[in-house]
Amino acid sequence: MELLVATLCDSALENQGKLNVNGAFDAIVAQSFPARFSFSLALRFCFTAADHGSHKFSILLVDDSETAPAQAKDESDMQVNMPDGAAAFSTQNLITPLQGTVAKAGVYHFDIRFDGRVLVRVPLRVLHQNEVSPPA
């Protein structure tokens, strides 16, 4: 299994197996804290016959101290259907809406976990409005 795309974005959609991503980013600006967020995470997996079966999948927000905020770890079952004799590989898109709260400005990341192993850490920088310079 390979993770081909992992990005935060304003929105994403799938059309005939194609992943369309709008507004990819890695930073948000908050007026005050705690700050709420709402955006999407676009993922594109590539599976082979070796990946056939049931797997555990989760997304966990972690701050720069490596501490997970007080959010439940949503682990789910992901079924990969790649029986013997199937095509050499198969891609699958996953678009996940993310909503939550961050307590402070700083660097965060979303751990994308597959069978307990971190596949990738998608970074998110949270800035306070005071840290952003107005355009000249």
N, C-alpha and C positions, 0 to 999 in steps of 0.2 A: 504494500500500500504506500502510495505517495501522495502528499498534499501538494497540489500544483498551485493553488491560489488561496491566500488567507488575507483578507483586508477588511478594515472597518470602512463603512460607506454610508452615504445618505440613503441610498436605496439600491436594490438589485432585483433582477427578475431573470427567470429562465424561459427561453423560447426555443423549442425544438432542440433541447440539449445544450444550447449555447447559454453561457453565463454573461449577463449584461450588468455591469457595475457602473453606478452613477455617484460621483462625488467621493472618491476614495480619500481618506484623511488619516492623520495620526495625532491630532491635537484638537482640544475643545477649550473654549473660554467660558468660565463661570462668573456670574455676577456676585455670588455669595456662596458660603458653604454651611451646611452640606448642600451639594449640588446634585440635581437629578440629571440623568442622561437618557437619551432614547435615539438609537440608530440601529443599523444592521451590520451583521458580520457575514461576508460572502466567502464560502469555501468551495473548492473544487478538488475532489479526490480522484485518484486513478487506482483502480483495483485490478488484481490479477487472480488467477485460480487459487493461488495460495491464501488469499484473503477470504475465501468462501466460508460462510457461517455467521455466528452471532458474536458481536463485539460490544464492549462497553465504551461509551463516548460521553465526554463532558466538556463544558466550557466554564472556566473559573477565573474571575477577576481577582488579581493579586496586586498589592501596592509595592512600592520600591523597597519596603522593609521585608518583602516576601511573606507578608501576612495577608491572608484572605479576609476580606471584609465579612461582616456577619450576614452572609448570604448562604442559603442552602446550596450545596453542591448538587447540581442537577445532572445526575448520571442517567443515561438512557441506553437502551439496547439498540444497536445499529445492525441491521441484517444486510449482509453482502451476499448476493446471489451470483456466484461465479462457479458453477459446477464444472467438473471435468469435461473437456470438449468444447467449452465456451470460447468466445473470442479471446485473443491474446490479452486484451485489457478492456476495461470499461470505466468510463468516467461518470461521476455523480456529483451534482451540484447541491449544495446545502446553503440556504439563505435563512439566517436566524435573526429575528428581532431581539435586540438587547435593550433592557431597561434596568435602571438601578440608580444608586446614589453613591457619590464619593464624598468622603469627609473633609478632604483637604486638597490643596494644589499639590502636584507632584507627578511622578512617573508611575504609571500602572501598566499592566499587561494582562491580556486574556490568554490563559493557558488553554490550548486545545489539546485534549487528552484522548488517547485511543488505547484501550486496554491498559489503563493506568500509566501509560507512558506519554510524556509531553512531546507532541509532534512539533509544535511551534508556539512561540510566544508572540502574540500580536501586540505591539506597543501602543500605548495611549498616553499622551502628555496632557495633563489638566492644568490650565493656567488660570490665575485670578485676573479679573479685568484690569487691576492695577499694574499687572506685569506686561500688558500689551501697549505698545507705543502707538499713538494715533498716527495716521499717514501724514506725511509732510505736505 
